[in-house]
């Protein structure tokens, strides 16, 4: 009887440990994703400003391409953060 209770307690503690590691991984994942997206969008902005400084007549095309690229990065970041939130709460 005692061995059965101990095995049940061991299974419960293992499940709790796995849940804590998955929550920790999801939190780190969301943080890394946010930093990566911020870095990517800042690189796009920096490169676009340099390109506009070199060719002011192409500023409209460069600006529109910059906005599209930033929106795509933000969409991927949002998708990844939602996946991390699902891991965290489900």
VMD Tcl script that builds the backbone (N, CA, C; Angstrom):
set m [mol new atoms 270]
animate dup $m
set s [atomselect $m all]
$s set {name element resname resid chain x y z} {
  {N N UNK 1 A 0.827 -1.190 0.000}
  {CA C UNK 1 A 0.000 0.000 0.000}
  {C C UNK 1 A 0.873 1.256 0.000}
  {N N UNK 2 A 1.910 1.269 0.833}
  {CA C UNK 2 A 2.787 2.424 0.917}
  {C C UNK 2 A 3.533 2.644 -0.400}
  {N N UNK 3 A 3.942 1.576 -1.043}
  {CA C UNK 3 A 4.651 1.718 -2.314}
  {C C UNK 3 A 3.728 2.293 -3.392}
  {N N UNK 4 A 2.435 1.945 -3.334}
  {CA C UNK 4 A 1.490 2.483 -4.301}
  {C C UNK 4 A 1.303 3.986 -4.090}
  {N N UNK 5 A 1.209 4.416 -2.849}
  {CA C UNK 5 A 1.052 5.837 -2.547}
  {C C UNK 5 A 2.303 6.600 -2.967}
  {N N UNK 6 A 3.474 6.019 -2.694}
  {CA C UNK 6 A 4.717 6.673 -3.088}
  {C C UNK 6 A 4.846 6.776 -4.607}
  {N N UNK 7 A 4.427 5.747 -5.331}
  {CA C UNK 7 A 4.513 5.809 -6.788}
  {C C UNK 7 A 3.549 6.856 -7.352}
  {N N UNK 8 A 2.377 6.998 -6.752}
  {CA C UNK 8 A 1.429 8.029 -7.185}
  {C C UNK 8 A 1.999 9.414 -6.902}
  {N N UNK 9 A 2.582 9.611 -5.730}
  {CA C UNK 9 A 3.197 10.902 -5.405}
  {C C UNK 9 A 4.360 11.214 -6.345}
  {N N UNK 10 A 5.127 10.206 -6.708}
  {CA C UNK 10 A 6.238 10.401 -7.630}
  {C C UNK 10 A 5.728 10.812 -9.014}
  {N N UNK 11 A 4.652 10.192 -9.471}
  {CA C UNK 11 A 4.079 10.547 -10.776}
  {C C UNK 11 A 3.546 11.970 -10.768}
  {N N UNK 12 A 2.905 12.362 -9.671}
  {CA C UNK 12 A 2.366 13.716 -9.572}
  {C C UNK 12 A 3.499 14.736 -9.549}
  {N N UNK 13 A 4.559 14.452 -8.806}
  {CA C UNK 13 A 5.676 15.396 -8.741}
  {C C UNK 13 A 6.397 15.488 -10.078}
  {N N UNK 14 A 6.512 14.394 -10.819}
  {CA C UNK 14 A 7.133 14.436 -12.145}
  {C C UNK 14 A 6.299 15.271 -13.105}
  {N N UNK 15 A 4.966 15.128 -13.044}
  {CA C UNK 15 A 4.090 15.916 -13.909}
  {C C UNK 15 A 4.195 17.399 -13.574}
  {N N UNK 16 A 4.295 17.719 -12.286}
  {CA C UNK 16 A 4.428 19.127 -11.883}
  {C C UNK 16 A 5.767 19.689 -12.336}
  {N N UNK 17 A 6.817 18.901 -12.265}
  {CA C UNK 17 A 8.134 19.372 -12.709}
  {C C UNK 17 A 8.142 19.618 -14.210}
  {N N UNK 18 A 7.499 18.752 -14.965}
  {CA C UNK 18 A 7.433 18.951 -16.412}
  {C C UNK 18 A 6.628 20.199 -16.744}
  {N N UNK 19 A 5.553 20.438 -16.011}
  {CA C UNK 19 A 4.728 21.623 -16.254}
  {C C UNK 19 A 5.522 22.891 -15.965}
  {N N UNK 20 A 6.314 22.893 -14.903}
  {CA C UNK 20 A 7.097 24.082 -14.587}
  {C C UNK 20 A 8.153 24.357 -15.645}
  {N N UNK 21 A 8.788 23.313 -16.163}
  {CA C UNK 21 A 9.789 23.506 -17.203}
  {C C UNK 21 A 9.155 23.997 -18.499}
  {N N UNK 22 A 7.947 23.510 -18.810}
  {CA C UNK 22 A 7.302 23.977 -20.033}
  {C C UNK 22 A 6.879 25.434 -19.893}
  {N N UNK 23 A 6.435 25.829 -18.709}
  {CA C UNK 23 A 6.086 27.231 -18.488}
  {C C UNK 23 A 7.318 28.124 -18.580}
  {N N UNK 24 A 8.408 27.663 -18.025}
  {CA C UNK 24 A 9.654 28.421 -18.093}
  {C C UNK 24 A 10.138 28.536 -19.538}
  {N N UNK 25 A 10.050 27.452 -20.275}
  {CA C UNK 25 A 10.450 27.478 -21.678}
  {C C UNK 25 A 9.569 28.390 -22.516}
  {N N UNK 26 A 8.263 28.386 -22.243}
  {CA C UNK 26 A 7.354 29.259 -22.982}
  {C C UNK 26 A 7.632 30.723 -22.664}
  {N N UNK 27 A 7.930 31.026 -21.415}
  {CA C UNK 27 A 8.238 32.407 -21.041}
  {C C UNK 27 A 9.544 32.879 -21.699}
  {N N UNK 28 A 10.574 32.038 -21.667}
  {CA C UNK 28 A 11.829 32.398 -22.330}
  {C C UNK 28 A 11.632 32.515 -23.840}
  {N N UNK 29 A 10.840 31.621 -24.399}
  {CA C UNK 29 A 10.573 31.678 -25.834}
  {C C UNK 29 A 9.895 32.972 -26.242}
  {N N UNK 30 A 8.895 33.398 -25.475}
  {CA C UNK 30 A 8.191 34.648 -25.787}
  {C C UNK 30 A 9.135 35.839 -25.669}
  {N N UNK 31 A 10.007 35.832 -24.671}
  {CA C UNK 31 A 10.965 36.924 -24.513}
  {C C UNK 31 A 11.967 36.986 -25.647}
  {N N UNK 32 A 12.485 35.834 -26.042}
  {CA C UNK 32 A 13.455 35.785 -27.141}
  {C C UNK 32 A 12.802 36.217 -28.447}
  {N N UNK 33 A 11.562 35.808 -28.642}
  {CA C UNK 33 A 10.833 36.198 -29.852}
  {C C UNK 33 A 10.654 37.707 -29.905}
  {N N UNK 34 A 10.282 38.303 -28.790}
  {CA C UNK 34 A 10.074 39.755 -28.761}
  {C C UNK 34 A 11.375 40.499 -29.040}
  {N N UNK 35 A 12.475 40.053 -28.430}
  {CA C UNK 35 A 13.763 40.696 -28.694}
  {C C UNK 35 A 14.187 40.515 -30.150}
  {N N UNK 36 A 13.976 39.329 -30.699}
  {CA C UNK 36 A 14.338 39.078 -32.085}
  {C C UNK 36 A 13.552 39.934 -33.061}
  {N N UNK 37 A 12.257 40.069 -32.809}
  {CA C UNK 37 A 11.430 40.899 -33.691}
  {C C UNK 37 A 11.816 42.373 -33.571}
  {N N UNK 38 A 12.084 42.831 -32.370}
  {CA C UNK 38 A 12.497 44.229 -32.189}
  {C C UNK 38 A 13.823 44.486 -32.898}
  {N N UNK 39 A 14.748 43.550 -32.802}
  {CA C UNK 39 A 16.035 43.699 -33.487}
  {C C UNK 39 A 15.857 43.709 -35.004}
  {N N UNK 40 A 15.016 42.811 -35.503}
  {CA C UNK 40 A 14.787 42.746 -36.942}
  {C C UNK 40 A 14.137 44.008 -37.483}
  {N N UNK 41 A 13.131 44.517 -36.784}
  {CA C UNK 41 A 12.462 45.734 -37.239}
  {C C UNK 41 A 13.396 46.931 -37.133}
  {N N UNK 42 A 14.234 46.972 -36.101}
  {CA C UNK 42 A 15.184 48.085 -36.000}
  {C C UNK 42 A 16.217 48.034 -37.124}
  {N N UNK 43 A 16.638 46.832 -37.515}
  {CA C UNK 43 A 17.573 46.709 -38.643}
  {C C UNK 43 A 16.914 47.158 -39.944}
  {N N UNK 44 A 15.641 46.832 -40.109}
  {CA C UNK 44 A 14.924 47.270 -41.317}
  {C C UNK 44 A 14.848 48.792 -41.348}
  {N N UNK 45 A 14.494 49.396 -40.222}
  {CA C UNK 45 A 14.407 50.856 -40.166}
  {C C UNK 45 A 15.740 51.522 -40.425}
  {N N UNK 46 A 16.781 50.990 -39.843}
  {CA C UNK 46 A 18.120 51.549 -40.036}
  {C C UNK 46 A 18.548 51.454 -41.500}
  {N N UNK 47 A 18.346 50.294 -42.080}
  {CA C UNK 47 A 18.732 50.119 -43.481}
  {C C UNK 47 A 17.897 50.998 -44.405}
  {N N UNK 48 A 16.628 51.140 -44.083}
  {CA C UNK 48 A 15.773 51.988 -44.920}
  {C C UNK 48 A 16.200 53.451 -44.834}
  {N N UNK 49 A 16.557 53.917 -43.650}
  {CA C UNK 49 A 17.001 55.305 -43.521}
  {C C UNK 49 A 18.311 55.548 -44.278}
  {N N UNK 50 A 19.219 54.567 -44.231}
  {CA C UNK 50 A 20.460 54.698 -44.996}
  {C C UNK 50 A 20.182 54.711 -46.497}
  {N N UNK 51 A 19.248 53.860 -46.929}
  {CA C UNK 51 A 18.928 53.814 -48.356}
  {C C UNK 51 A 18.253 55.102 -48.813}
  {N N UNK 52 A 17.383 55.663 -47.979}
  {CA C UNK 52 A 16.722 56.922 -48.321}
  {C C UNK 52 A 17.746 58.052 -48.366}
  {N N UNK 53 A 18.739 58.017 -47.474}
  {CA C UNK 53 A 19.780 59.049 -47.484}
  {C C UNK 53 A 20.615 58.962 -48.759}
  {N N UNK 54 A 20.831 57.740 -49.275}
  {CA C UNK 54 A 21.607 57.587 -50.505}
  {C C UNK 54 A 20.807 57.945 -51.755}
  {N N UNK 55 A 19.500 57.573 -51.742}
  {CA C UNK 55 A 18.660 57.825 -52.918}
  {C C UNK 55 A 17.335 58.453 -52.468}
  {N N UNK 56 A 17.300 59.745 -52.247}
  {CA C UNK 56 A 16.073 60.392 -51.770}
  {C C UNK 56 A 14.896 60.270 -52.742}
  {N N UNK 57 A 15.180 60.126 -54.029}
  {CA C UNK 57 A 14.085 60.031 -54.994}
  {C C UNK 57 A 13.324 58.703 -54.893}
  {N N UNK 58 A 13.914 57.691 -54.276}
  {CA C UNK 58 A 13.271 56.383 -54.121}
  {C C UNK 58 A 12.672 56.199 -52.735}
  {N N UNK 59 A 12.450 57.292 -52.013}
  {CA C UNK 59 A 11.997 57.174 -50.620}
  {C C UNK 59 A 10.618 56.526 -50.498}
  {N N UNK 60 A 9.739 56.783 -51.446}
  {CA C UNK 60 A 8.401 56.192 -51.382}
  {C C UNK 60 A 8.423 54.678 -51.485}
  {N N UNK 61 A 9.188 54.165 -52.453}
  {CA C UNK 61 A 9.297 52.710 -52.614}
  {C C UNK 61 A 9.985 52.067 -51.419}
  {N N UNK 62 A 11.044 52.713 -50.951}
  {CA C UNK 62 A 11.786 52.159 -49.807}
  {C C UNK 62 A 10.904 52.134 -48.570}
  {N N UNK 63 A 10.159 53.215 -48.351}
  {CA C UNK 63 A 9.290 53.290 -47.180}
  {C C UNK 63 A 8.192 52.223 -47.233}
  {N N UNK 64 A 7.586 52.030 -48.397}
  {CA C UNK 64 A 6.520 51.023 -48.491}
  {C C UNK 64 A 7.071 49.608 -48.297}
  {N N UNK 65 A 8.244 49.335 -48.845}
  {CA C UNK 65 A 8.863 48.024 -48.632}
  {C C UNK 65 A 9.244 47.823 -47.170}
  {N N UNK 66 A 9.685 48.893 -46.511}
  {CA C UNK 66 A 10.030 48.805 -45.092}
  {C C UNK 66 A 8.794 48.468 -44.264}
  {N N UNK 67 A 7.679 49.101 -44.566}
  {CA C UNK 67 A 6.452 48.858 -43.804}
  {C C UNK 67 A 5.957 47.431 -44.009}
  {N N UNK 68 A 6.015 46.944 -45.241}
  {CA C UNK 68 A 5.590 45.566 -45.513}
  {C C UNK 68 A 6.492 44.570 -44.785}
  {N N UNK 69 A 7.782 44.789 -44.826}
  {CA C UNK 69 A 8.718 43.879 -44.145}
  {C C UNK 69 A 8.504 43.898 -42.635}
  {N N UNK 70 A 8.317 45.080 -42.070}
  {CA C UNK 70 A 8.079 45.180 -40.626}
  {C C UNK 70 A 6.764 44.503 -40.246}
  {N N UNK 71 A 5.750 44.629 -41.087}
  {CA C UNK 71 A 4.467 43.979 -40.800}
  {C C UNK 71 A 4.593 42.461 -40.848}
  {N N UNK 72 A 5.380 41.953 -41.793}
  {CA C UNK 72 A 5.578 40.506 -41.855}
  {C C UNK 72 A 6.326 39.989 -40.635}
  {N N UNK 73 A 7.349 40.710 -40.209}
  {CA C UNK 73 A 8.079 40.303 -39.007}
  {C C UNK 73 A 7.164 40.357 -37.785}
  {N N UNK 74 A 6.353 41.396 -37.688}
  {CA C UNK 74 A 5.446 41.515 -36.557}
  {C C UNK 74 A 4.408 40.402 -36.562}
  {N N UNK 75 A 3.944 40.006 -37.740}
  {CA C UNK 75 A 2.977 38.909 -37.831}
  {C C UNK 75 A 3.567 37.590 -37.372}
  {N N UNK 76 A 4.782 37.311 -37.793}
  {CA C UNK 76 A 5.450 36.078 -37.366}
  {C C UNK 76 A 5.687 36.111 -35.860}
  {N N UNK 77 A 6.095 37.268 -35.342}
  {CA C UNK 77 A 6.323 37.415 -33.899}
  {C C UNK 77 A 5.030 37.183 -33.126}
  {N N UNK 78 A 3.940 37.752 -33.616}
  {CA C UNK 78 A 2.653 37.580 -32.938}
  {C C UNK 78 A 2.230 36.119 -32.939}
  {N N UNK 79 A 2.415 35.441 -34.064}
  {CA C UNK 79 A 2.087 34.019 -34.150}
  {C C UNK 79 A 2.912 33.210 -33.155}
  {N N UNK 80 A 4.196 33.487 -33.069}
  {CA C UNK 80 A 5.074 32.742 -32.165}
  {C C UNK 80 A 4.731 33.011 -30.703}
  {N N UNK 81 A 4.381 34.256 -30.378}
  {CA C UNK 81 A 3.998 34.575 -29.002}
  {C C UNK 81 A 2.689 33.871 -28.637}
  {N N UNK 82 A 1.764 33.769 -29.575}
  {CA C UNK 82 A 0.514 33.042 -29.322}
  {C C UNK 82 A 0.795 31.565 -29.085}
  {N N UNK 83 A 1.708 30.980 -29.843}
  {CA C UNK 83 A 2.087 29.589 -29.610}
  {C C UNK 83 A 2.671 29.426 -28.214}
  {N N UNK 84 A 3.522 30.347 -27.793}
  {CA C UNK 84 A 4.095 30.286 -26.440}
  {C C UNK 84 A 2.997 30.445 -25.387}
  {N N UNK 85 A 2.028 31.316 -25.637}
  {CA C UNK 85 A 0.928 31.488 -24.692}
  {C C UNK 85 A 0.074 30.220 -24.608}
  {N N UNK 86 A -0.133 29.561 -25.730}
  {CA C UNK 86 A -0.883 28.317 -25.714}
  {C C UNK 86 A -0.137 27.242 -24.919}
  {N N UNK 87 A 1.172 27.183 -25.074}
  {CA C UNK 87 A 1.969 26.240 -24.292}
  {C C UNK 87 A 1.861 26.587 -22.811}
  {N N UNK 88 A 1.845 27.857 -22.515}
  {CA C UNK 88 A 1.832 28.313 -21.133}
  {C C UNK 88 A 0.498 28.009 -20.451}
  {N N UNK 89 A -0.605 28.184 -21.168}
  {CA C UNK 89 A -1.923 28.097 -20.522}
  {C C UNK 89 A -2.676 26.818 -20.819}
  {N N UNK 90 A -2.210 26.014 -21.760}
  {CA C UNK 90 A -2.962 24.786 -22.090}
  {C C UNK 90 A -2.259 23.584 -21.566}
}
mol reanalyze $m
mol bondsrecalc $m
mol representation Tube
mol addrep $m
